[in-house]
Amino acid sequence: MNNDDEESVAVGAEEARRAVVLRPVVQAYLNGTGSLESDINDAVWELGASRATVWRWVKRLAEEGGRTSALAPRKRGRPAGTTLISSKVEAVIEEHLRRYFLSRERSSLSRVVTEIRSACWQQGLQPPTRRTVQRRLDAMDAREVAKAREGSKAARQKFAPVTGENKASQPLEIVQIDHTPADIILVDSFERQPIGRPWVTLAIDIATRMVTGYYTSLEAPSRLSVALCLTQAVAPKAELLAELACNIPWPAQGKPHSIHVDNGRDFRSRAFRSACAEWGIDLVYRPPGSPHFGGHVERLIGTMMGAVHLLPGTTQSSIAAKGDYDAEGMATMTLSEFDRWFALEICRYNNRVHSSLGCTPIAKWEELSEKMMGDIPFEMEAFRVSFLPSELRKVRRDGIHLFEIRYWSDALAGHIGRGDGKVVVRYDPRDISMIWVELDDGRYVEARYRNLEIPPVPLWEYREAMRKARALGKSGSNELVLAELIRQQRQIESESRGLTKAERRSRERKGTLEDTNSAVSKTEGLRAIDTGDTSRPLFKVERW
C-alpha cells in the first residue's frame, strides 16, 4: 500500500492563490479593523471576481477557519478560476518576469513592466498595471528570486537562518519542531522491568521561547508524532493542566504562521505538507549543511535532557558521562509517569527566567500577545483529523475496505454506488477500530469495525497478528482470524511472567493505546455510527 497516493485529491493552485489574497481581508472582517471596503475592492480586481463572490469567499474562509479548501469550486455558482485578466496576459507576465527579471542582469521591475505592457499592446491585449505585475512577483518564492538574480550563495546568506539570526517579533510567528530520544530507560507498568528509551517531540515558539506542545512515545518519530505534537501545540492547555492538577498558566495556543523543521521523512510526507498548506501554515525546511537552523529547539532539547539526567534510570548524554551507572537496574518510571513528569517540567521551563529574554516565557508571551492578530476561528477536531494518514477508498455495499478490514456507518448507506469515485479515508495508527470518511459535501463521519468482535488494536499489532496467521497457515476471513489471534496473544501476555524486553515494550504500547483511547473503547464501545443521532457533530475536512 502506497501512502504517497493518499493525498491525490489536493487543493489547487488557484484556491491557494485566493487564500493568500483573502486571509488578510478575513482578519479585518472579523476584527473590524482596517479599511475593509478598500481591501474588498483590491481583492475584486486581483481575483477577477464580483464583489458578491469575494464576499462569499471571505465568509467561507471565516466560517471554516481560514482553510484553503473553503475556496474550492462548488457545484453551483460562478465557474472556478474566472479572472478579468486573460490567460494570454498571465502568460506574458510569467514569461517576461522569468526571462528578464529572474536573471543575473538584474533588470529593474519598472523596465520589465514596460516590456510586459509593450508586448501586450503588440498582441492586442489589455496591458496589466504595475501593481498586478508586482503581485505576480510577490507570489514567487523570494529565495528563488534572490537565487536567480544574485546567485546561490547570496540567496543562502540572505534567507538561511543561523544561530542568533532566526528571530520573530510576535508569538506563533515561527515555531520550531524536532524529535529526540530521551536520555532515560523506562519500565513497563506491569512488572516494572526495563523496556528502553522513549522518544520526545517538542515544539517551541521563537519569539517567546515558550514550549507550545510536546508528545512522548515508545514509537520512533513519524508523521503521527508530528501531528499529535502540533495538535497539542495549537489546542488550549486547560484540560491538560487540569489532568496534571497544575495551577501554573500555559497560555500557548493557536495556529503558528510558520513551522521550521529538519529534512526527516516525517516532516517531508505529502500528508504533512498538504495539511500545513490547507490551514495556511508556512512550512520551512532546514537547508542542508545548516545545523544552526534549528538552534532554538535544539537548545531546548538540551535543557530538557539536562533535567532528565536527574531522574532514576538516566542514560546521561554519553557513555563517558554515564560511567558505571546501571541505568536499567535503576529505572523506575513508566511511560505514563514520564509523560506526566515531562509536562510538569515544561511548565517549570515556561515559568523560569530565560537568559536571552530577561524574563519568563510566560511573561514574554503576555507582553507580546497584544500584538497578535486574532486567529480565524476553527474546529480543533477537524484540525487534528486533517493531519492523520489517509487513503482513497470506494464505498462498497458492505462498507469501506481498509487494511482488509470492513468499516461501516449508517451514513455511508446513501453513498453506495455513486459513480466510480473514491472517498478520502483517514485513520489513527494507534487505534484502527475507527476511521473518518469524507463525503461528497466535504464533511466526514466516523465509521467503525463492521465486525464488532475485533478489539481495538494499533496498526502495528494488527500487521503483526496477520503475519503470524500467515505463518501458521490460517485461512478464512481476515477479521475472524484477527479477532482470534489477538485474543490468544493477549491472554498469553496477561498470564506470562519474565517477559523479554521486547515483549514488555510491546505490552506497554498496548497499555498506552488503551489509556489514550479510553473514551472510544470504554465509554462508547464498538458500534456502528448512527447518523440519525444529530448530537454527533460533523466537521469540515480538507480535500487532498
C-alpha positions in Angstrom: 0.0 0.0 0.0 1.5 3.3 -1.1 0.7 6.1 1.4 2.2 8.7 -1.0 -1.0 8.4 -3.1 -3.2 9.3 -0.2 -3.4 13.0 -1.0 -4.2 12.8 -4.7 -7.3 14.9 -4.0 -5.3 18.1 -3.5 -6.3 21.7 -3.2 -5.4 23.5 -6.5 -3.1 26.4 -7.0 -6.0 28.8 -7.8 -7.6 28.1 -4.4 -4.2 28.7 -2.7 -3.8 32.0 -4.6 -7.2 33.1 -3.5 -6.5 32.2 0.1 -3.3 34.3 0.2 -5.2 37.3 -1.1 -8.2 36.9 1.1 -6.8 35.9 4.5 -5.9 39.5 5.5 -9.3 40.6 4.4 -10.9 37.9 6.7 -8.8 39.2 9.6 -10.1 42.7 9.0 -13.6 41.4 8.6 -13.5 39.5 11.9 -11.7 42.2 13.9 -13.5 45.2 12.5 -10.2 46.9 11.7 -8.6 48.4 8.7 -10.2 49.7 5.5 -12.4 46.8 4.7 -14.1 48.3 1.6 -10.7 49.2 0.1 -9.4 45.6 0.8 -12.5 44.2 -0.8 -12.1 46.4 -3.9 -8.4 45.3 -4.2 -9.4 41.7 -3.9 -12.1 42.1 -6.6 -9.6 43.4 -9.0 -6.8 40.9 -8.1 -9.1 37.8 -8.3 -11.2 39.0 -11.2 -14.4 38.2 -9.3 -17.5 40.1 -8.4 -18.0 41.8 -5.1 -20.7 39.2 -4.2 -18.3 36.4 -5.0 -15.4 37.9 -3.0 -17.7 38.5 0.0 -18.9 34.9 -0.3 -15.3 33.6 -0.3 -14.5 35.9 2.7 -17.4 34.4 4.7 -16.5 30.9 3.7 -12.9 31.4 5.0 -14.2 33.0 8.2 -16.7 30.1 8.8 -14.2 27.4 8.1 -11.1 28.5 10.0 -9.2 30.1 7.1 -8.8 26.7 5.3 -7.8 26.8 1.7 -10.3 24.2 0.7 -13.1 26.6 1.7 -12.4 28.2 -1.7 -12.6 25.0 -3.7 -15.1 25.1 -6.6 -18.7 24.3 -5.7 -21.2 22.5 -7.9 -23.2 25.7 -8.3 -22.2 29.3 -8.8 -19.5 31.1 -10.8 -17.0 28.8 -12.6 -13.7 28.4 -10.7 -10.7 30.3 -11.9 -12.6 33.1 -13.7 -10.5 36.2 -13.8 -10.6 39.6 -15.5 -7.0 39.1 -16.7 -6.9 36.7 -19.7 -4.6 33.7 -19.7 -2.6 35.2 -22.5 -1.8 38.2 -20.4 -0.8 35.9 -17.5 1.5 34.0 -19.8 3.1 37.3 -21.0 3.7 38.3 -17.4 5.2 35.0 -16.4 7.4 34.8 -19.5 8.9 38.3 -19.1 9.4 38.0 -15.3 11.4 34.8 -15.8 13.3 35.9 -18.8 14.2 39.5 -17.8 13.7 39.9 -14.0 14.9 36.5 -12.8 18.3 36.8 -14.4 21.8 37.8 -13.3 21.5 41.0 -15.4 19.0 42.2 -12.7 16.8 44.4 -14.7 14.6 46.8 -12.7 11.0 45.9 -12.2 10.0 49.2 -13.9 11.8 48.2 -17.1 10.2 44.7 -17.0 6.7 46.2 -16.6 7.4 48.4 -19.6 8.4 45.4 -21.6 5.3 43.5 -20.5 2.9 46.3 -21.4 4.6 46.8 -24.8 4.3 43.0 -25.5 0.6 43.1 -24.6 0.0 46.1 -26.9 1.7 44.3 -29.8 -0.6 41.3 -29.3 -3.7 43.3 -29.0 -4.1 42.5 -25.3 -5.1 44.7 -22.4 -1.8 45.6 -20.6 -1.7 44.9 -16.8 -0.8 47.6 -14.3 2.4 47.7 -12.3 0.6 46.6 -9.2 -0.7 43.4 -11.0 2.9 42.6 -12.1 4.2 43.3 -8.6 1.7 40.9 -7.1 2.7 38.1 -9.5 6.3 38.7 -8.5 5.4 38.7 -4.8 3.7 35.3 -5.2 7.1 33.8 -6.3 9.4 32.3 -3.8 11.6 35.1 -2.5 14.6 32.8 -2.1 14.3 31.5 -5.7 14.1 35.1 -6.9 17.2 36.0 -5.0 19.0 32.9 -6.2 18.2 33.7 -9.9 19.2 37.4 -9.6 22.1 37.3 -7.1 23.3 33.6 -7.1 23.0 30.7 -4.7 25.5 32.0 -2.1 23.8 35.4 -1.8 20.4 33.7 -1.5 21.7 31.4 1.2 23.2 34.2 3.2 20.1 36.2 2.9 17.5 33.6 3.7 19.2 30.7 5.6 18.7 31.3 9.3 21.7 30.8 11.6 22.0 30.9 15.4 21.2 34.3 16.7 19.5 35.5 13.5 16.4 33.4 13.4 14.1 36.0 15.0 10.4 36.6 15.4 8.6 39.6 16.8 5.2 38.0 17.6 4.1 34.8 19.3 3.4 32.0 16.8 5.2 33.8 14.0 7.8 31.0 14.0 7.6 27.6 15.8 10.4 25.0 15.6 9.6 21.3 15.9 12.1 18.4 16.4 12.4 14.9 17.9 14.9 13.3 20.2 15.3 10.0 22.1 15.0 10.8 25.8 18.1 10.0 28.0 16.3 7.6 30.3 15.3 4.0 30.5 11.6 3.4 31.2 9.9 0.3 32.7 6.7 -1.4 31.9 3.7 -0.8 34.1 3.0 -4.5 34.7 6.2 -5.8 36.2 8.4 -2.7 36.4 11.0 -4.2 34.1 13.1 -2.0 31.7 11.7 -1.6 28.1 14.1 1.0 26.6 14.1 4.7 25.9 11.1 6.8 24.8 11.0 9.4 22.0 10.1 13.1 22.7 8.7 15.6 20.1 8.9 19.2 21.1 7.6 22.5 19.7 8.9 25.9 20.8 7.8 29.4 19.9 10.8 31.5 18.8 9.6 35.0 19.9 8.7 34.0 23.5 10.8 30.8 23.9 7.6 29.1 25.2 7.2 25.4 24.7 3.9 25.2 22.9 3.5 21.4 22.7 5.1 18.1 23.1 4.5 14.3 22.6 6.1 11.3 24.2 6.0 7.8 22.8 7.8 4.5 22.6 7.4 4.6 18.8 10.1 6.0 16.5 9.3 9.5 15.1 6.6 9.5 12.4 4.1 11.8 10.8 1.7 10.8 13.7 4.2 12.1 16.3 4.4 15.4 14.4 0.6 15.6 14.1 0.0 14.9 17.8 2.6 17.4 18.9 1.3 20.1 16.6 -2.3 19.4 17.6 -1.4 19.8 21.3 0.6 23.0 20.5 -2.4 24.5 18.8 -5.0 23.4 21.4 -5.8 25.2 24.7 -4.0 23.6 27.6 -6.7 23.9 30.3 -7.7 20.2 30.1 -4.1 19.1 30.2 -3.4 21.3 33.2 -6.5 20.0 35.0 -5.3 16.4 34.5 -1.9 17.4 35.9 -3.6 19.2 38.9 -1.3 22.1 37.9 -2.3 25.8 38.6 0.6 27.3 36.6 -0.6 29.0 33.4 0.3 27.7 30.0 -1.3 30.2 27.6 0.2 28.9 24.4 -2.5 28.1 21.8 -3.3 28.9 18.2 -2.1 28.0 14.7 1.6 29.0 14.0 2.2 31.2 11.0 5.4 29.3 10.1 6.9 25.9 11.2 10.7 25.3 10.9 11.7 21.6 10.7 14.5 19.4 9.6 14.5 17.2 6.5 13.3 14.0 8.1 10.8 11.8 6.3 8.1 12.5 8.8 8.3 16.2 8.0 8.6 15.6 4.3 5.5 13.5 3.9 3.0 14.8 1.5 0.3 14.5 4.1 2.0 16.9 6.5 2.9 19.4 3.7 -0.7 19.4 2.4 -2.3 19.7 5.8 0.0 22.7 6.6 -0.9 24.4 3.3 -4.6 23.7 4.0 -4.5 25.6 7.3 -2.3 28.4 6.0 0.8 27.3 7.9 4.1 28.1 6.1 6.4 25.0 6.2 10.2 25.8 6.1 12.8 23.1 5.9 16.3 23.3 7.3 18.8 23.9 4.5 21.3 21.2 4.0 24.6 22.0 5.8 22.9 24.5 8.1 23.0 22.8 11.5 22.2 26.1 13.3 18.8 26.5 11.5 17.0 24.7 14.4 19.1 26.2 17.1 16.3 27.2 19.4 14.6 23.8 19.6 18.0 22.0 19.9 18.9 24.2 22.9 15.5 23.4 24.4 16.1 19.7 23.9 19.5 20.1 25.7 17.9 21.9 28.6 15.1 19.3 28.9 17.5 16.4 28.8 19.6 18.1 31.5 16.6 17.8 33.7 16.0 14.2 32.6 19.6 13.4 33.7 18.5 13.9 37.3 15.9 11.1 37.1 16.5 7.4 38.1 17.4 5.3 35.1 19.0 8.1 33.1 21.5 7.2 30.4 23.1 10.6 30.6 24.2 12.2 27.3 27.1 9.9 26.6 28.7 6.6 27.6 31.5 8.6 29.3 29.1 10.6 31.3 27.1 7.5 32.3 30.2 5.7 33.6 29.3 2.6 35.5 25.8 3.8 36.4 23.3 0.9 35.9 20.6 2.7 34.0 18.4 -0.4 33.5 18.8 -1.5 37.1 17.9 1.9 38.5 15.0 2.6 36.1 11.6 3.1 37.8 9.4 5.3 35.6 6.7 4.1 33.2 5.8 5.9 30.0 2.7 7.5 31.6 4.7 8.6 34.6 7.4 10.1 32.5 4.9 11.8 30.3 3.3 13.5 33.3 6.7 14.4 34.7 7.8 15.9 31.4 4.6 18.0 31.1 5.3 19.5 34.6 9.0 20.1 33.6 7.7 22.1 30.6 5.5 24.2 32.9 8.7 24.8 35.1 10.6 25.8 32.0 7.9 28.2 30.8 7.9 29.9 34.2 11.7 30.3 34.6 13.6 33.4 33.6 15.1 32.8 30.2 18.7 34.3 29.9 18.1 35.7 26.4 14.8 37.3 27.3 15.4 38.6 30.8 12.0 37.3 31.8 10.0 34.1 31.8 8.5 32.8 28.5 5.0 33.2 30.1 5.7 36.9 30.8 7.1 37.4 27.2 4.0 35.8 25.7 1.7 38.0 27.7 3.7 41.1 26.7 3.7 40.3 23.0 0.2 38.8 22.8 -1.3 42.2 22.5 0.4 42.5 19.1 -1.0 39.2 17.8 -3.6 39.2 15.1 -6.7 37.3 16.1 -6.8 33.8 14.6 -9.7 32.8 12.3 -11.9 30.5 14.4 -11.5 26.9 13.5 -12.6 23.5 14.8 -9.9 21.6 16.7 -11.2 18.2 15.8 -11.1 19.0 12.1 -7.6 20.3 12.5 -6.4 17.1 14.3 -8.0 14.8 11.8 -6.6 16.6 8.8 -3.0 15.7 9.9 -3.8 12.0 10.2 -2.7 9.5 7.5 -5.2 8.8 4.8 -6.1 6.5 1.9 -8.6 6.7 -1.1 -11.3 4.0 -1.0 -14.6 3.2 -2.6 -17.8 3.0 -0.6 -19.0 -0.6 -1.2 -22.2 -2.3 -0.2 -20.5 -3.8 2.8 -18.8 -0.6 3.8 -15.2 0.8 3.5 -12.4 -1.8 3.0 -9.1 -0.7 4.6 -6.3 -2.9 5.7 -8.6 -5.8 4.6 -11.0 -4.9 7.3 -14.5 -3.7 6.7 -15.8 -0.5 8.3 -19.4 0.7 8.4 -21.5 3.7 9.4 -25.2 4.2 8.6 -24.2 7.5 6.9 -22.5 5.5 4.2 -25.7 3.8 3.0 -26.8 6.7 0.8 -23.3 6.8 -0.9 -23.2 3.3 -2.2 -22.8 3.0 -6.0 -22.5 6.8 -6.6 -20.2 6.7 -9.6 -16.7 5.3 -9.6 -15.2 8.0 -7.4 -13.3 7.3 -4.2 -13.6 9.0 -0.8 -10.8 10.1 1.5 -10.4 7.8 4.5 -8.4 8.9 7.5 -7.1 6.7 10.3 -5.2 6.9 13.5 -2.4 4.2 13.5 -2.7 3.9 17.3 -6.3 2.6 17.0 -7.7 1.3 13.8 -11.1 0.4 15.2 -12.4 3.7 13.9 -11.8 5.7 10.7 -13.1 9.1 9.3 -14.7 9.1 5.9 -15.1 12.3 3.9 -18.4 12.5 2.0 -19.3 14.5 -1.2 -20.3 17.6 0.7 -16.8 17.9 2.3 -18.0 16.6 5.7 -16.8 13.4 7.4 -18.4 10.8 9.5 -16.9 8.2 11.9 -17.1 4.6 10.8 -16.2 1.6 13.0 -15.4 -2.1 12.5 -18.3 -3.9 10.8 -17.3 -7.0 12.8 -17.7 -5.8 16.4 -15.8 -8.9 17.7 -12.5 -7.4 16.8 -10.9 -5.5 19.7 -9.4 -2.0 19.3 -5.8 -2.5 18.1 -2.9 -0.3 16.8 -1.9 -0.8 13.2 1.4 -2.4 14.1 -0.3 -5.1 16.3 -2.8 -5.9 13.5 0.0 -6.4 11.0 2.0 -8.5 13.5 -1.1 -10.7 14.1 -1.7 -11.2 10.3 1.9 -12.2 9.8 1.6 -14.8 12.5 -1.6 -16.0 10.9 0.0 -16.5 7.5 3.0 -18.3 9.2 0.5 -20.6 10.9 -1.3 -21.3 7.6 -4.6 -19.9 8.9 -7.2 -19.2 6.3 -10.6 -17.6 6.2 -11.8 -14.1 6.8 -9.0 -11.7 8.0 -11.4 -10.3 10.5 -12.2 -13.6 12.2 -8.6 -14.7 12.2 -7.5 -11.3 13.6 -10.0 -11.4 16.4 -9.0 -15.0 17.4 -5.2 -14.3 17.2 -5.4 -11.1 19.2 -7.5 -12.7 22.0 -5.0 -15.5 22.2 -2.0 -13.3 22.3 -3.3 -11.0 25.0 -4.4 -13.9 27.1 -0.8 -15.4 26.9 0.7 -12.0 27.7 -1.6 -11.4 30.7 -0.6 -14.8 32.1 3.1 -14.6 31.4 6.0 -13.8 33.7 9.6 -13.0 33.0 8.9 -11.5 29.6 11.7 -10.3 27.3 12.3 -6.6 27.0 10.8 -6.5 23.5 7.6 -8.3 24.7 7.3 -6.0 27.7 7.8 -3.0 25.4 5.1 -4.4 23.1 2.7 -4.8 26.1 3.3 -1.3 27.3 2.5 0.1 23.9 -0.9 -1.7 24.1 -1.4 -0.2 27.5 -0.7 3.2 26.2 -3.3 2.7 23.4 -6.0 1.8 26.0 -5.3 4.9 28.1 -5.2 7.2 25.1 -8.4 5.9 23.5 -10.4 5.1 26.7 -13.2 7.5 25.6 -13.7 5.4 22.4 -13.1 1.9 23.8 -14.8 2.2 27.2 -17.4 4.9 27.0 -18.9 4.3 23.6 -17.8 0.8 22.9 -17.5 -0.6 19.4 -20.7 0.2 17.5 -21.6 1.4 14.1 -22.3 5.2 13.8 -26.0 6.0 13.6 -26.3 9.1 11.5 -29.8 9.6 12.9 -28.1 10.8 16.0 -27.9 14.5 15.4 -26.0 15.2 18.6 -22.8 13.9 16.9 -21.1 16.8 15.1 -19.9 16.7 11.5 -16.8 18.7 10.8 -15.4 20.1 7.6 -12.4 18.2 6.4 -9.9 19.3 3.7 -9.6 17.9 0.2 -6.2 16.4 -0.6 
